[in-house]
Amino acid sequence: MCEELPKMIRIMPDYGPSYASDEDACVFDVADCFSDHPRITEIREIEDDLYGLASWVDSGEADDNPDFPWDELNERGLALTWQLADILKGSRIPVVYRALTKIDGENYIEEIVVGNS
C-alpha cells in the first residue's frame, strides 16, 4: 500500500511502460496503492489490461506506424478508466483519462474526467 493515497489518478497508456500518475506527475501502480481494497482482484485485472495498452505503445508501433489506431487505444483505455473509477468511487479521488492522438506528426492531448469519486 502507498504511504499516502494519490490526490488524483491520471490514466495515460501512451506514457510508456507506466500507465498511471498522480497529481505531481509521479508514476505509480494503482493496485499497490489500493492493495487492501475489497475489489483488489478487479483492480489488478484492469491494471493488467492498462499495462498491456502501455506496452503496445511502448513497443514502438505507435512511432513506426503513421496509421497507428489511436482511436482504438483511447477507446479501450477510456473504458478501463471508467471501470476503475467505478470501483474506486467513494474514495474521493478524481480519475482522469489522458487521450493522446497524433495527427500528421503532431500530438494532441485531451484530459477527460471520468470519475470524481
PyMOL commands that place a pseudoatom at each C-alpha (Angstrom):
pseudoatom trace, name=CA, resn=MET, resi=1, chain=A, elem=C, hetatm=0, pos=[0.000, 0.000, 0.000]
pseudoatom trace, name=CA, resn=CYS, resi=2, chain=A, elem=C, hetatm=0, pos=[1.175, 3.542, -0.717]
pseudoatom trace, name=CA, resn=GLU, resi=3, chain=A, elem=C, hetatm=0, pos=[2.231, 5.600, 2.258]
pseudoatom trace, name=CA, resn=GLU, resi=4, chain=A, elem=C, hetatm=0, pos=[-0.242, 8.213, 1.093]
pseudoatom trace, name=CA, resn=LEU, resi=5, chain=A, elem=C, hetatm=0, pos=[-3.039, 7.794, -1.445]
pseudoatom trace, name=CA, resn=PRO, resi=6, chain=A, elem=C, hetatm=0, pos=[-2.804, 9.998, -4.516]
pseudoatom trace, name=CA, resn=LYS, resi=7, chain=A, elem=C, hetatm=0, pos=[-4.996, 13.096, -4.667]
pseudoatom trace, name=CA, resn=MET, resi=8, chain=A, elem=C, hetatm=0, pos=[-5.670, 12.369, -8.363]
pseudoatom trace, name=CA, resn=ILE, resi=9, chain=A, elem=C, hetatm=0, pos=[-5.245, 9.388, -10.662]
pseudoatom trace, name=CA, resn=ARG, resi=10, chain=A, elem=C, hetatm=0, pos=[-4.337, 10.122, -14.278]
pseudoatom trace, name=CA, resn=ILE, resi=11, chain=A, elem=C, hetatm=0, pos=[-4.515, 7.143, -16.632]
pseudoatom trace, name=CA, resn=MET, resi=12, chain=A, elem=C, hetatm=0, pos=[-2.238, 7.562, -19.646]
pseudoatom trace, name=CA, resn=PRO, resi=13, chain=A, elem=C, hetatm=0, pos=[-1.342, 4.388, -21.554]
pseudoatom trace, name=CA, resn=ASP, resi=14, chain=A, elem=C, hetatm=0, pos=[0.619, 6.416, -24.118]
pseudoatom trace, name=CA, resn=TYR, resi=15, chain=A, elem=C, hetatm=0, pos=[3.230, 7.324, -21.500]
pseudoatom trace, name=CA, resn=GLY, resi=16, chain=A, elem=C, hetatm=0, pos=[5.374, 4.233, -21.985]
pseudoatom trace, name=CA, resn=PRO, resi=17, chain=A, elem=C, hetatm=0, pos=[5.714, 1.254, -19.699]
pseudoatom trace, name=CA, resn=SER, resi=18, chain=A, elem=C, hetatm=0, pos=[3.810, 3.028, -16.916]
pseudoatom trace, name=CA, resn=TYR, resi=19, chain=A, elem=C, hetatm=0, pos=[0.147, 3.875, -17.250]
pseudoatom trace, name=CA, resn=ALA, resi=20, chain=A, elem=C, hetatm=0, pos=[-0.792, 5.963, -14.195]
pseudoatom trace, name=CA, resn=SER, resi=21, chain=A, elem=C, hetatm=0, pos=[0.455, 9.092, -12.488]
pseudoatom trace, name=CA, resn=ASP, resi=22, chain=A, elem=C, hetatm=0, pos=[-0.629, 11.172, -9.534]
pseudoatom trace, name=CA, resn=GLU, resi=23, chain=A, elem=C, hetatm=0, pos=[-1.215, 14.896, -9.111]
pseudoatom trace, name=CA, resn=ASP, resi=24, chain=A, elem=C, hetatm=0, pos=[2.557, 15.526, -9.135]
pseudoatom trace, name=CA, resn=ALA, resi=25, chain=A, elem=C, hetatm=0, pos=[3.071, 13.501, -12.347]
pseudoatom trace, name=CA, resn=CYS, resi=26, chain=A, elem=C, hetatm=0, pos=[4.771, 10.721, -10.367]
pseudoatom trace, name=CA, resn=VAL, resi=27, chain=A, elem=C, hetatm=0, pos=[4.048, 7.298, -11.834]
pseudoatom trace, name=CA, resn=PHE, resi=28, chain=A, elem=C, hetatm=0, pos=[2.655, 4.575, -9.576]
pseudoatom trace, name=CA, resn=ASP, resi=29, chain=A, elem=C, hetatm=0, pos=[0.784, 1.273, -9.644]
pseudoatom trace, name=CA, resn=VAL, resi=30, chain=A, elem=C, hetatm=0, pos=[-2.866, 1.636, -8.712]
pseudoatom trace, name=CA, resn=ALA, resi=31, chain=A, elem=C, hetatm=0, pos=[-3.022, -1.914, -7.333]
pseudoatom trace, name=CA, resn=ASP, resi=32, chain=A, elem=C, hetatm=0, pos=[-0.145, -1.160, -4.955]
pseudoatom trace, name=CA, resn=CYS, resi=33, chain=A, elem=C, hetatm=0, pos=[-1.931, 1.871, -3.543]
pseudoatom trace, name=CA, resn=PHE, resi=34, chain=A, elem=C, hetatm=0, pos=[-5.242, 0.081, -3.124]
pseudoatom trace, name=CA, resn=SER, resi=35, chain=A, elem=C, hetatm=0, pos=[-3.919, -3.334, -2.090]
pseudoatom trace, name=CA, resn=ASP, resi=36, chain=A, elem=C, hetatm=0, pos=[-6.391, -3.539, 0.802]
pseudoatom trace, name=CA, resn=HIS, resi=37, chain=A, elem=C, hetatm=0, pos=[-9.400, -2.527, -1.346]
pseudoatom trace, name=CA, resn=PRO, resi=38, chain=A, elem=C, hetatm=0, pos=[-12.220, -5.107, -1.249]
pseudoatom trace, name=CA, resn=ARG, resi=39, chain=A, elem=C, hetatm=0, pos=[-12.192, -5.259, -5.072]
pseudoatom trace, name=CA, resn=ILE, resi=40, chain=A, elem=C, hetatm=0, pos=[-8.411, -5.574, -5.462]
pseudoatom trace, name=CA, resn=THR, resi=41, chain=A, elem=C, hetatm=0, pos=[-8.762, -8.553, -7.811]
pseudoatom trace, name=CA, resn=GLU, resi=42, chain=A, elem=C, hetatm=0, pos=[-10.730, -6.418, -10.281]
pseudoatom trace, name=CA, resn=ILE, resi=43, chain=A, elem=C, hetatm=0, pos=[-8.267, -3.544, -9.869]
pseudoatom trace, name=CA, resn=ARG, resi=44, chain=A, elem=C, hetatm=0, pos=[-5.396, -5.905, -10.726]
pseudoatom trace, name=CA, resn=GLU, resi=45, chain=A, elem=C, hetatm=0, pos=[-7.239, -7.170, -13.825]
pseudoatom trace, name=CA, resn=ILE, resi=46, chain=A, elem=C, hetatm=0, pos=[-7.802, -3.597, -15.027]
pseudoatom trace, name=CA, resn=GLU, resi=47, chain=A, elem=C, hetatm=0, pos=[-4.187, -2.764, -14.247]
pseudoatom trace, name=CA, resn=ASP, resi=48, chain=A, elem=C, hetatm=0, pos=[-3.007, -5.758, -16.316]
pseudoatom trace, name=CA, resn=ASP, resi=49, chain=A, elem=C, hetatm=0, pos=[-5.072, -4.525, -19.269]
pseudoatom trace, name=CA, resn=LEU, resi=50, chain=A, elem=C, hetatm=0, pos=[-3.734, -0.977, -18.869]
pseudoatom trace, name=CA, resn=TYR, resi=51, chain=A, elem=C, hetatm=0, pos=[-0.160, -2.302, -18.755]
pseudoatom trace, name=CA, resn=GLY, resi=52, chain=A, elem=C, hetatm=0, pos=[-0.980, -4.166, -21.966]
pseudoatom trace, name=CA, resn=LEU, resi=53, chain=A, elem=C, hetatm=0, pos=[-2.040, -0.938, -23.658]
pseudoatom trace, name=CA, resn=ALA, resi=54, chain=A, elem=C, hetatm=0, pos=[1.050, 0.861, -22.379]
pseudoatom trace, name=CA, resn=SER, resi=55, chain=A, elem=C, hetatm=0, pos=[3.246, -1.959, -23.682]
pseudoatom trace, name=CA, resn=TRP, resi=56, chain=A, elem=C, hetatm=0, pos=[1.539, -1.742, -27.068]
pseudoatom trace, name=CA, resn=VAL, resi=57, chain=A, elem=C, hetatm=0, pos=[2.514, 1.927, -27.338]
pseudoatom trace, name=CA, resn=ASP, resi=58, chain=A, elem=C, hetatm=0, pos=[5.962, 1.321, -25.842]
pseudoatom trace, name=CA, resn=SER, resi=59, chain=A, elem=C, hetatm=0, pos=[6.653, -1.436, -28.401]
pseudoatom trace, name=CA, resn=GLY, resi=60, chain=A, elem=C, hetatm=0, pos=[7.454, 1.265, -30.947]
pseudoatom trace, name=CA, resn=GLU, resi=61, chain=A, elem=C, hetatm=0, pos=[4.468, 0.543, -33.188]
pseudoatom trace, name=CA, resn=ALA, resi=62, chain=A, elem=C, hetatm=0, pos=[2.936, 3.925, -32.337]
pseudoatom trace, name=CA, resn=ASP, resi=63, chain=A, elem=C, hetatm=0, pos=[6.099, 5.686, -33.529]
pseudoatom trace, name=CA, resn=ASP, resi=64, chain=A, elem=C, hetatm=0, pos=[6.720, 3.492, -36.563]
pseudoatom trace, name=CA, resn=ASN, resi=65, chain=A, elem=C, hetatm=0, pos=[3.169, 3.286, -37.873]
pseudoatom trace, name=CA, resn=PRO, resi=66, chain=A, elem=C, hetatm=0, pos=[1.656, 6.567, -39.126]
pseudoatom trace, name=CA, resn=ASP, resi=67, chain=A, elem=C, hetatm=0, pos=[-1.713, 4.783, -39.126]
pseudoatom trace, name=CA, resn=PHE, resi=68, chain=A, elem=C, hetatm=0, pos=[-1.441, 3.615, -35.518]
pseudoatom trace, name=CA, resn=PRO, resi=69, chain=A, elem=C, hetatm=0, pos=[-5.006, 3.138, -34.222]
pseudoatom trace, name=CA, resn=TRP, resi=70, chain=A, elem=C, hetatm=0, pos=[-5.050, 5.897, -31.589]
pseudoatom trace, name=CA, resn=ASP, resi=71, chain=A, elem=C, hetatm=0, pos=[-8.843, 5.817, -31.547]
pseudoatom trace, name=CA, resn=GLU, resi=72, chain=A, elem=C, hetatm=0, pos=[-8.813, 2.121, -30.629]
pseudoatom trace, name=CA, resn=LEU, resi=73, chain=A, elem=C, hetatm=0, pos=[-6.181, 2.669, -27.944]
pseudoatom trace, name=CA, resn=ASN, resi=74, chain=A, elem=C, hetatm=0, pos=[-8.134, 5.555, -26.427]
pseudoatom trace, name=CA, resn=GLU, resi=75, chain=A, elem=C, hetatm=0, pos=[-11.455, 3.736, -26.621]
pseudoatom trace, name=CA, resn=ARG, resi=76, chain=A, elem=C, hetatm=0, pos=[-10.037, 0.745, -24.755]
pseudoatom trace, name=CA, resn=GLY, resi=77, chain=A, elem=C, hetatm=0, pos=[-8.131, 2.918, -22.291]
pseudoatom trace, name=CA, resn=LEU, resi=78, chain=A, elem=C, hetatm=0, pos=[-11.143, 5.101, -21.566]
pseudoatom trace, name=CA, resn=ALA, resi=79, chain=A, elem=C, hetatm=0, pos=[-13.367, 2.052, -20.981]
pseudoatom trace, name=CA, resn=LEU, resi=80, chain=A, elem=C, hetatm=0, pos=[-10.846, 0.635, -18.495]
pseudoatom trace, name=CA, resn=THR, resi=81, chain=A, elem=C, hetatm=0, pos=[-10.590, 4.018, -16.788]
pseudoatom trace, name=CA, resn=TRP, resi=82, chain=A, elem=C, hetatm=0, pos=[-14.379, 4.135, -16.357]
pseudoatom trace, name=CA, resn=GLN, resi=83, chain=A, elem=C, hetatm=0, pos=[-14.258, 0.648, -14.795]
pseudoatom trace, name=CA, resn=LEU, resi=84, chain=A, elem=C, hetatm=0, pos=[-11.503, 1.711, -12.418]
pseudoatom trace, name=CA, resn=ALA, resi=85, chain=A, elem=C, hetatm=0, pos=[-13.330, 4.916, -11.451]
pseudoatom trace, name=CA, resn=ASP, resi=86, chain=A, elem=C, hetatm=0, pos=[-16.463, 2.893, -10.726]
pseudoatom trace, name=CA, resn=ILE, resi=87, chain=A, elem=C, hetatm=0, pos=[-14.532, 0.538, -8.444]
pseudoatom trace, name=CA, resn=LEU, resi=88, chain=A, elem=C, hetatm=0, pos=[-12.858, 3.434, -6.628]
pseudoatom trace, name=CA, resn=LYS, resi=89, chain=A, elem=C, hetatm=0, pos=[-15.999, 5.545, -6.239]
pseudoatom trace, name=CA, resn=GLY, resi=90, chain=A, elem=C, hetatm=0, pos=[-16.290, 6.730, -2.715]
pseudoatom trace, name=CA, resn=SER, resi=91, chain=A, elem=C, hetatm=0, pos=[-12.526, 7.244, -2.372]
pseudoatom trace, name=CA, resn=ARG, resi=92, chain=A, elem=C, hetatm=0, pos=[-12.971, 10.925, -3.304]
pseudoatom trace, name=CA, resn=ILE, resi=93, chain=A, elem=C, hetatm=0, pos=[-10.041, 10.746, -5.711]
pseudoatom trace, name=CA, resn=PRO, resi=94, chain=A, elem=C, hetatm=0, pos=[-10.611, 12.205, -9.190]
pseudoatom trace, name=CA, resn=VAL, resi=95, chain=A, elem=C, hetatm=0, pos=[-9.813, 9.781, -12.002]
pseudoatom trace, name=CA, resn=VAL, resi=96, chain=A, elem=C, hetatm=0, pos=[-8.754, 11.316, -15.325]
pseudoatom trace, name=CA, resn=TYR, resi=97, chain=A, elem=C, hetatm=0, pos=[-8.015, 9.703, -18.691]
pseudoatom trace, name=CA, resn=ARG, resi=98, chain=A, elem=C, hetatm=0, pos=[-5.343, 11.314, -20.844]
pseudoatom trace, name=CA, resn=ALA, resi=99, chain=A, elem=C, hetatm=0, pos=[-6.091, 10.700, -24.518]
pseudoatom trace, name=CA, resn=LEU, resi=100, chain=A, elem=C, hetatm=0, pos=[-3.225, 11.194, -26.947]
pseudoatom trace, name=CA, resn=THR, resi=101, chain=A, elem=C, hetatm=0, pos=[-3.740, 11.342, -30.684]
pseudoatom trace, name=CA, resn=LYS, resi=102, chain=A, elem=C, hetatm=0, pos=[-1.091, 12.007, -33.300]
pseudoatom trace, name=CA, resn=ILE, resi=103, chain=A, elem=C, hetatm=0, pos=[-2.160, 13.711, -36.497]
pseudoatom trace, name=CA, resn=ASP, resi=104, chain=A, elem=C, hetatm=0, pos=[0.463, 14.477, -39.131]
pseudoatom trace, name=CA, resn=GLY, resi=105, chain=A, elem=C, hetatm=0, pos=[3.190, 14.049, -36.527]
pseudoatom trace, name=CA, resn=GLU, resi=106, chain=A, elem=C, hetatm=0, pos=[1.590, 16.484, -34.082]
pseudoatom trace, name=CA, resn=ASN, resi=107, chain=A, elem=C, hetatm=0, pos=[0.500, 15.391, -30.586]
pseudoatom trace, name=CA, resn=TYR, resi=108, chain=A, elem=C, hetatm=0, pos=[-2.980, 16.284, -29.405]
pseudoatom trace, name=CA, resn=ILE, resi=109, chain=A, elem=C, hetatm=0, pos=[-3.765, 15.659, -25.753]
pseudoatom trace, name=CA, resn=GLU, resi=110, chain=A, elem=C, hetatm=0, pos=[-7.190, 15.728, -24.148]
pseudoatom trace, name=CA, resn=GLU, resi=111, chain=A, elem=C, hetatm=0, pos=[-7.880, 15.016, -20.500]
pseudoatom trace, name=CA, resn=ILE, resi=112, chain=A, elem=C, hetatm=0, pos=[-11.248, 13.515, -19.677]
pseudoatom trace, name=CA, resn=VAL, resi=113, chain=A, elem=C, hetatm=0, pos=[-12.500, 13.437, -16.088]
pseudoatom trace, name=CA, resn=VAL, resi=114, chain=A, elem=C, hetatm=0, pos=[-14.282, 10.119, -15.754]
pseudoatom trace, name=CA, resn=GLY, resi=115, chain=A, elem=C, hetatm=0, pos=[-14.829, 9.983, -12.050]
pseudoatom trace, name=CA, resn=ASN, resi=116, chain=A, elem=C, hetatm=0, pos=[-14.636, 12.286, -9.102]
pseudoatom trace, name=CA, resn=SER, resi=117, chain=A, elem=C, hetatm=0, pos=[-15.118, 9.579, -6.576]
for i in range(1, 117): cmd.bond("trace and resi %d" % i, "trace and resi %d" % (i + 1))
show_as sticks, trace
zoom trace
